[in-house]
């Protein structure tokens, strides 16, 4: 809950065309991310790949900006 304002700010910046690549660790193996590739707020489990670093798994949810703005 403490990251909602930060996430909302990143979404607003993305909506006006600013380059965004926001990722924040939220506990355990979970991260939240916002970037310009997809118009979503992604809450996902990640894992450590020994060759390339952190990588997302298929476990998680992606919320479109429309859902976030309806709040």
N, C-alpha and C positions, 0 to 999 in steps of 0.2 A: 504494500500500500504506500510505503514511503517514496516509491519511485514514480508514482502516477504523474506528478507535475513534470518531472524530467522527461518521461515518455511523451506526455502531451506536447511539450515544447519541441521535441524531436519530430513528432508528427506534423506540427504546424510548420516547422522549417522545411520539411520534405514537401508539403503541399504548395509552398511558394517556390519550389525548385532549387532549394539549397542542397548541396551534397551532404548526405547523412550516412554515417556508418557507426551507429550507437549499439554497443553490446554491454550488458551489465550482468554480473553474476548475482543470482538471487538466492543461492543456497544449494548445498549438495552439488549435484551435477546439472543444475538448472540455470539457464540464462534467458534474459529477455533481450530482443534485438529489434532495431528499426533501421532499415536502409532504403536506398532509392531503387534497388532492383525490383522489389515487390512492395506494393502499397499495403503492408501489413505490420502489425506488432506481433512478433513471433516469440512465444514462450515455449521453450524447447529444452529437452535433455541433451547434453553434449557429452562427448567422450574424448579422451586424449589419444591421438594417433602419434606413435613414436616418431614417425617420419615428418608429418606435416602439422602437428600441434592439435589444437581443439577442432573438432568437427561435430556438426549437428547430427542427431539421430532422427528417426521417423516419429519418435514419441514426443508429442507436444501439440500445440494449437497455434494457428495463425489467425489473428483477428484483423479484418480489414479496417481501414481508416474510417469507413462509414460507420461501423459499430462503435468505434472509439469516440467519434464526434457526436453520436446520439446520446451520449451520457449526460 
